[in-house]
Amino acid sequence: MLALIVAVAHNRVIGKDNTLIWHLPNDLKFFKEKTTGHVIIMGRKTFESLPFLLPNREHWVITKDKGFDAPEGVRIFHSPEAVAEAAKDLDAAYVIGGAQIYEAFLPFVDVMHITEVDHTFEGDAFFPEFDASQFEIVETIEGTVDEKNKYPHKFVTYKRK
Ligand SMILES: NC(=O)c1ccc[n+]([C@@H]2O[C@H](COP(=O)([O-])OP(=O)(O)OC[C@H]3O[C@@H](n4cnc5c(N)ncnc54)[C@H](OP(=O)(O)O)[C@@H]3O)[C@@H](O)[C@H]2O)c1
């Protein structure tokens, strides 16, 4: 099963200057709960934006660079199709970004976990428009706004019909 996980601002922004913009510990916790123990799939830019390899997750990185030098344990792919083929027998694999990779994987994902952040941010990376009629919302959880989680947010799970 191939899933996608993303946090999206009101104006579809997901990042700026190859970093995340907002800090929402609730979302980081959600991301960790969902992805731990599973394969995580990402573009080369998102991979390079990680401060370190995320524990207890197998990293799959997509790049056109045939000579890409990855740390030990990181699996390299050169097309979304090759990733989709390799992931098809896994219980769950999570596409974790960024913009180019979300766009490329939209046709392949069965489930999307979208943290909808109800705030507008300036950015340069955007989550693509998708055809909502192809998905149904199977869960919506309101996030708790508090001192550490300043922006209203909800965790919405979309399943392909
Ligand atoms: N809010 C969120 O949940 C979230 C999550 C993740 C990332 N982000 C943000 O998203 C932004 C990064 O997104 P991005 O679109 O710039 O980069 P990206 O999708 O992370 O990576 C793009 C790279 O992936 C490779 N690639 C893309 N399509 C390919 C294909 N068809 N075949 C082979 N390789 C392919 C290329 O690598 P090469 O150039 O090496 O060939 C390309 O430069 C950052 O701001 C990051 O913080 C946000």
The ligand as an SDF file (V2000), in Angstrom:
LIG
                    3D

 48 52  0  0  0  0  0  0  0  0999 V2000
    5.0560   20.3420    4.3160 N   0  0  0  0  0  0  0  0  0  0  0  0
    5.4560   19.0980    4.0830 C   0  0  0  0  0  0  0  0  0  0  0  0
    4.8030   18.1370    4.5250 O   0  0  0  0  0  0  0  0  0  0  0  0
    6.7050   18.8480    3.2820 C   0  0  0  0  0  0  0  0  0  0  0  0
    7.1990   17.5440    3.1710 C   0  0  0  0  0  0  0  0  0  0  0  0
    8.3600   17.3410    2.4220 C   0  0  0  0  0  0  0  0  0  0  0  0
    9.0040   18.4120    1.8190 C   0  0  0  0  0  0  0  0  0  0  0  0
    8.4900   19.6560    1.9640 N   0  0  0  0  0  0  0  0  0  0  0  0
    9.1480   20.8000    1.3150 C   0  0  0  0  0  0  0  0  0  0  0  0
    9.1520   20.6070   -0.0950 O   0  0  0  0  0  0  0  0  0  0  0  0
   10.2510   21.3340   -0.6410 C   0  0  0  0  0  0  0  0  0  0  0  0
   11.0640   20.4380   -1.5480 C   0  0  0  0  0  0  0  0  0  0  0  0
   10.2730   20.0670   -2.6760 O   0  0  0  0  0  0  0  0  0  0  0  0
   10.8960   20.0690   -4.1560 P   0  0  0  0  0  0  0  0  0  0  0  0
    9.7820   19.8390   -5.1080 O   0  0  0  0  0  0  0  0  0  0  0  0
   11.7570   21.2890   -4.3200 O   0  0  0  0  0  0  0  0  0  0  0  0
   11.9150   18.8420   -4.1270 O   0  0  0  0  0  0  0  0  0  0  0  0
   11.7230   17.2480   -3.9220 P   0  0  0  0  0  0  0  0  0  0  0  0
   10.4180   16.8050   -4.5340 O   0  0  0  0  0  0  0  0  0  0  0  0
   12.0020   16.8830   -2.5080 O   0  0  0  0  0  0  0  0  0  0  0  0
   12.9490   16.6890   -4.7670 O   0  0  0  0  0  0  0  0  0  0  0  0
   13.0660   16.9990   -6.1300 C   0  0  0  0  0  0  0  0  0  0  0  0
   14.1380   16.1370   -6.7310 C   0  0  0  0  0  0  0  0  0  0  0  0
   13.6530   14.7850   -6.8500 O   0  0  0  0  0  0  0  0  0  0  0  0
   14.2080   14.1960   -8.0180 C   0  0  0  0  0  0  0  0  0  0  0  0
   13.1230   13.8770   -8.9490 N   0  0  0  0  0  0  0  0  0  0  0  0
   11.9300   14.5040   -9.1060 C   0  0  0  0  0  0  0  0  0  0  0  0
   11.2020   13.9030  -10.0680 N   0  0  0  0  0  0  0  0  0  0  0  0
   11.9590   12.8620  -10.5290 C   0  0  0  0  0  0  0  0  0  0  0  0
   11.7560   11.8600  -11.5230 C   0  0  0  0  0  0  0  0  0  0  0  0
   10.6210   11.7980  -12.2570 N   0  0  0  0  0  0  0  0  0  0  0  0
   12.7290   10.9510  -11.7210 N   0  0  0  0  0  0  0  0  0  0  0  0
   13.8800   10.9740  -10.9990 C   0  0  0  0  0  0  0  0  0  0  0  0
   14.1280   11.9120  -10.0320 N   0  0  0  0  0  0  0  0  0  0  0  0
   13.1750   12.8390   -9.8080 C   0  0  0  0  0  0  0  0  0  0  0  0
   15.1530   15.2350   -8.6330 C   0  0  0  0  0  0  0  0  0  0  0  0
   16.4100   15.0150   -8.0260 O   0  0  0  0  0  0  0  0  0  0  0  0
   17.7980   15.3510   -8.8120 P   0  0  0  0  0  0  0  0  0  0  0  0
   17.8020   16.8340   -8.9950 O   0  0  0  0  0  0  0  0  0  0  0  0
   18.8550   14.8540   -7.8800 O   0  0  0  0  0  0  0  0  0  0  0  0
   17.7370   14.5920  -10.1100 O   0  0  0  0  0  0  0  0  0  0  0  0
   14.5420   16.5400   -8.1350 C   0  0  0  0  0  0  0  0  0  0  0  0
   15.4460   17.6260   -8.1380 O   0  0  0  0  0  0  0  0  0  0  0  0
   11.0540   21.8400    0.5540 C   0  0  0  0  0  0  0  0  0  0  0  0
   10.7100   23.1890    0.8230 O   0  0  0  0  0  0  0  0  0  0  0  0
   10.5930   20.9610    1.6900 C   0  0  0  0  0  0  0  0  0  0  0  0
   10.7470   21.5710    2.9500 O   0  0  0  0  0  0  0  0  0  0  0  0
    7.3670   19.8970    2.6770 C   0  0  0  0  0  0  0  0  0  0  0  0
  1  2  1  0
  2  3  2  0
  2  4  1  0
  4  5  1  0
  4 48  2  0
  5  6  2  0
  6  7  1  0
  7  8  2  0
  8  9  1  0
  8 48  1  0
  9 10  1  0
  9 46  1  0
 10 11  1  0
 11 12  1  0
 11 44  1  0
 12 13  1  0
 13 14  1  0
 14 15  2  0
 14 16  1  0
 14 17  1  0
 17 18  1  0
 18 19  2  0
 18 20  1  0
 18 21  1  0
 21 22  1  0
 22 23  1  0
 23 24  1  0
 23 42  1  0
 24 25  1  0
 25 26  1  0
 25 36  1  0
 26 27  1  0
 26 35  1  0
 27 28  2  0
 28 29  1  0
 29 30  1  0
 29 35  2  0
 30 31  1  0
 30 32  2  0
 32 33  1  0
 33 34  2  0
 34 35  1  0
 36 37  1  0
 36 42  1  0
 37 38  1  0
 38 39  2  0
 38 40  1  0
 38 41  1  0
 42 43  1  0
 44 45  1  0
 44 46  1  0
 46 47  1  0
M  CHG  2   8   1  16  -1
M  END
$$$$
